[in-house]
């Protein structure tokens, strides 16, 4: 005759094997795993009741079609200038700011931030984060590192929060 061990909360027991040990049948978890990148279900008890309201102030603005079109037209020129600079080995704040200003953008429309300082991590990838305001609600946002230039069209930050380069808390 086989012995059965059942522990409360551990699922149904399985008869002990010849060695006398028993195993339990896994039971489904009461919480489902989150899918990376999925939008939280506001009806879930795992999401704060006002998550959507609280997060709204940190979301980028949607650019207007004309803003987006102007930014898309500017993208290849800015990327090419930054790529030329990168190939020369220049990935610092001063060089990058000078490159973008040299394309005719105003001082107030250009953000260049050292990646290591921004993250507070001297081990982070050396280079800079770049934000270029191209319209009332549109930016070119990216980075210049030793290995590559990344740049894309995105909306500006929420009024009063940030322009192009989001703080690390966002």
VOPAGU-2260 file (C-alpha; in pm, 1 decimal, decimal comma):
REM VOPAGU-2260
SITE   aa  ch    i         X         Y         Z
SITE  UNK   A    0       0,0       0,0       0,0
SITE  UNK   A    1     137,1     345,7     -93,5
SITE  UNK   A    2     146,5     637,7     147,0
SITE  UNK   A    3      -5,3     972,3      46,6
SITE  UNK   A    4     110,3    1302,0     194,2
SITE  UNK   A    5    -111,2    1608,1     151,2
SITE  UNK   A    6      -2,6    1943,5     287,3
SITE  UNK   A    7    -253,3    2228,2     317,9
SITE  UNK   A    8    -221,2    2480,5      32,4
SITE  UNK   A    9      21,1    2266,3    -165,6
SITE  UNK   A   10    -220,3    2105,4    -408,6
SITE  UNK   A   11    -324,9    1744,6    -443,3
SITE  UNK   A   12     -93,5    1475,3    -321,1
SITE  UNK   A   13      67,5    1214,3    -535,4
SITE  UNK   A   14     134,4     868,6    -394,3
SITE  UNK   A   15     484,3     826,9    -253,6
SITE  UNK   A   16     725,3     650,4    -480,2
SITE  UNK   A   17     931,3     348,8    -384,1
SITE  UNK   A   18    1175,6     572,1    -195,0
SITE  UNK   A   19     896,0     697,7      31,9
SITE  UNK   A   20     896,3    1059,9     -88,2
SITE  UNK   A   21     591,0    1231,8    -230,1
SITE  UNK   A   22     543,8    1512,1    -477,5
SITE  UNK   A   23     267,9    1767,0    -513,7
SITE  UNK   A   24      78,4    1869,1    -823,4
SITE  UNK   A   25     143,6    2233,8    -913,3
SITE  UNK   A   26    -161,6    2456,1    -881,6
SITE  UNK   A   27    -230,2    2760,1   -1098,5
SITE  UNK   A   28    -114,8    3085,7    -947,9
SITE  UNK   A   29    -375,5    3334,3    -831,6
SITE  UNK   A   30    -190,6    3613,7   -1013,5
SITE  UNK   A   31    -111,3    3596,4   -1379,9
SITE  UNK   A   32     232,8    3694,7   -1503,4
SITE  UNK   A   33     261,8    4034,5   -1669,2
SITE  UNK   A   34     354,4    4041,8   -2033,5
SITE  UNK   A   35     656,5    4270,7   -2085,2
SITE  UNK   A   36     552,2    4588,0   -2263,3
SITE  UNK   A   37     181,8    4523,6   -2213,9
SITE  UNK   A   38     -42,6    4803,1   -2096,2
SITE  UNK   A   39    -154,8    4733,0   -1739,2
SITE  UNK   A   40    -518,0    4634,3   -1702,5
SITE  UNK   A   41    -672,3    4919,6   -1499,6
SITE  UNK   A   42    -925,9    4676,7   -1355,1
SITE  UNK   A   43    -652,6    4455,0   -1211,6
SITE  UNK   A   44    -581,2    4467,0    -841,3
SITE  UNK   A   45    -211,2    4478,6    -935,0
SITE  UNK   A   46    -242,0    4832,8   -1077,5
SITE  UNK   A   47    -282,8    5143,3    -863,8
SITE  UNK   A   48    -638,3    5277,2    -889,2
SITE  UNK   A   49    -527,1    5605,7   -1050,3
SITE  UNK   A   50    -232,8    5473,4   -1253,0
SITE  UNK   A   51    -352,5    5613,9   -1585,2
SITE  UNK   A   52    -425,8    5957,2   -1436,0
SITE  UNK   A   53     -94,2    5972,5   -1252,2
SITE  UNK   A   54     108,0    5857,4   -1552,9
SITE  UNK   A   55     -61,4    6098,0   -1796,0
SITE  UNK   A   56     158,0    6387,8   -1682,6
SITE  UNK   A   57     474,1    6201,5   -1786,9
SITE  UNK   A   58     367,0    6098,1   -2137,9
SITE  UNK   A   59     504,1    6269,1   -2443,3
SITE  UNK   A   60     268,4    6484,6   -2644,8
SITE  UNK   A   61     148,8    6359,5   -2980,6
SITE  UNK   A   62     298,4    6571,2   -3257,0
SITE  UNK   A   63      68,0    6729,1   -3511,4
SITE  UNK   A   64      96,0    6589,4   -3864,5
SITE  UNK   A   65     278,2    6902,9   -3984,0
SITE  UNK   A   66     519,0    6890,5   -3686,3
SITE  UNK   A   67     586,8    6524,3   -3750,6
SITE  UNK   A   68     640,8    6586,6   -4121,6
SITE  UNK   A   69     890,3    6867,4   -4054,2
SITE  UNK   A   70    1079,1    6651,8   -3803,6
SITE  UNK   A   71    1090,6    6358,0   -4044,6
SITE  UNK   A   72    1233,1    6587,1   -4312,6
SITE  UNK   A   73    1502,6    6715,7   -4072,9
SITE  UNK   A   74    1595,9    6369,7   -3942,5
SITE  UNK   A   75    1838,5    6261,6   -4219,7
SITE  UNK   A   76    2031,2    6590,4   -4209,8
SITE  UNK   A   77    2075,0    6586,7   -3832,1
SITE  UNK   A   78    2160,3    6215,0   -3827,4
SITE  UNK   A   79    2418,8    6257,9   -4104,6
SITE  UNK   A   80    2588,4    6549,8   -3924,1
SITE  UNK   A   81    2599,4    6353,9   -3597,0
SITE  UNK   A   82    2731,3    6045,4   -3776,7
SITE  UNK   A   83    3013,6    6248,8   -3934,2
SITE  UNK   A   84    3100,2    6385,3   -3588,9
SITE  UNK   A   85    3091,0    6034,4   -3436,9
SITE  UNK   A   86    3325,8    5896,0   -3703,3
SITE  UNK   A   87    3578,2    6162,4   -3598,9
SITE  UNK   A   88    3559,3    6018,7   -3245,6
SITE  UNK   A   89    3378,8    6323,7   -3108,4
SITE  UNK   A   90    3101,4    6211,6   -2874,0
SITE  UNK   A   91    3110,0    6481,5   -2607,6
SITE  UNK   A   92    2855,2    6741,9   -2504,1
SITE  UNK   A   93    3040,1    7041,8   -2653,8
SITE  UNK   A   94    3106,6    6879,2   -2991,9
SITE  UNK   A   95    2750,6    6753,8   -3024,3
SITE  UNK   A   96    2597,7    7087,0   -2926,2
SITE  UNK   A   97    2820,9    7265,5   -3179,5
SITE  UNK   A   98    2722,6    7018,9   -3453,5
SITE  UNK   A   99    2348,5    7067,1   -3400,1
SITE  UNK   A  100    2372,6    7445,0   -3355,7
SITE  UNK   A  101    2575,1    7453,5   -3678,9
SITE  UNK   A  102    2267,4    7316,6   -3858,1
SITE  UNK   A  103    2076,5    7633,2   -3766,7
SITE  UNK   A  104    1885,7    7524,5   -3455,4
SITE  UNK   A  105    1851,7    7778,0   -3174,8
SITE  UNK   A  106    2034,6    7746,8   -2843,6
SITE  UNK   A  107    1703,7    7691,6   -2659,2
SITE  UNK   A  108    1601,4    7414,0   -2898,4
SITE  UNK   A  109    1902,6    7188,3   -2839,7
SITE  UNK   A  110    1952,6    6958,0   -2540,5
SITE  UNK   A  111    2275,5    6758,9   -2509,4
SITE  UNK   A  112    2334,1    6561,6   -2190,7
SITE  UNK   A  113    2625,0    6335,2   -2092,8
SITE  UNK   A  114    2489,1    5979,4   -2060,0
SITE  UNK   A  115    2705,7    5884,8   -1762,1
SITE  UNK   A  116    2609,9    6199,9   -1570,5
SITE  UNK   A  117    2241,0    6164,5   -1661,7
SITE  UNK   A  118    2232,5    5808,9   -1529,4
SITE  UNK   A  119    2466,7    5881,2   -1238,9
SITE  UNK   A  120    2671,5    5580,4   -1348,5
SITE  UNK   A  121    3037,4    5614,7   -1454,4
SITE  UNK   A  122    3019,7    5260,7   -1597,3
SITE  UNK   A  123    2741,0    5353,4   -1842,1
SITE  UNK   A  124    2815,1    5379,2   -2212,5
SITE  UNK   A  125    3014,9    5696,3   -2284,7
SITE  UNK   A  126    2836,9    5942,2   -2509,7
SITE  UNK   A  127    2553,0    6191,3   -2508,8
SITE  UNK   A  128    2176,2    6203,7   -2522,9
SITE  UNK   A  129    2044,9    6448,1   -2782,4
SITE  UNK   A  130    1714,4    6630,7   -2807,8
SITE  UNK   A  131    1635,8    6879,6   -3083,0
SITE  UNK   A  132    1307,3    7069,3   -3081,1
SITE  UNK   A  133    1177,8    7073,6   -3438,7
SITE  UNK   A  134     822,3    7196,8   -3379,0
SITE  UNK   A  135     583,7    7304,7   -3103,6
SITE  UNK   A  136     524,1    6941,8   -2997,5
SITE  UNK   A  137     798,2    6751,2   -3181,0
SITE  UNK   A  138    1160,0    6656,2   -3113,9
SITE  UNK   A  139    1436,7    6451,7   -3264,0
SITE  UNK   A  140    1555,9    6233,6   -2976,1
SITE  UNK   A  141    1852,2    5998,9   -2963,7
SITE  UNK   A  142    2210,2    5937,3   -2861,8
SITE  UNK   A  143    2565,4    5958,0   -2992,9
SITE  UNK   A  144    2807,2    5691,7   -2867,4
SITE  UNK   A  145    3136,4    5550,8   -2999,0
SITE  UNK   A  146    2948,3    5273,9   -3178,6
SITE  UNK   A  147    2644,6    5448,9   -3327,4
SITE  UNK   A  148    2405,0    5737,1   -3365,9
SITE  UNK   A  149    2040,0    5678,1   -3285,8
SITE  UNK   A  150    1781,1    5939,6   -3367,7
SITE  UNK   A  151    1403,6    5931,3   -3404,4
SITE  UNK   A  152    1102,7    6160,7   -3423,7
SITE  UNK   A  153     907,7    6184,9   -3099,1
SITE  UNK   A  154     673,4    6421,6   -2920,9
SITE  UNK   A  155     794,4    6676,1   -2670,5
SITE  UNK   A  156     751,7    6612,3   -2302,9
SITE  UNK   A  157     448,2    6732,9   -2112,9
SITE  UNK   A  158     443,2    7110,3   -2052,1
SITE  UNK   A  159     640,5    7194,4   -1741,0
SITE  UNK   A  160     800,6    6848,0   -1721,5
SITE  UNK   A  161    1074,5    6827,2   -1987,6
SITE  UNK   A  162    1128,6    6920,7   -2352,6
SITE  UNK   A  163    1293,2    6637,1   -2543,6
SITE  UNK   A  164    1517,8    6429,0   -2316,6
SITE  UNK   A  165    1312,6    6273,1   -2040,1
SITE  UNK   A  166    1457,3    6259,5   -1690,2
SITE  UNK   A  167    1550,4    5910,1   -1578,1
SITE  UNK   A  168    1250,0    5901,3   -1346,2
SITE  UNK   A  169    1017,2    5901,0   -1648,5
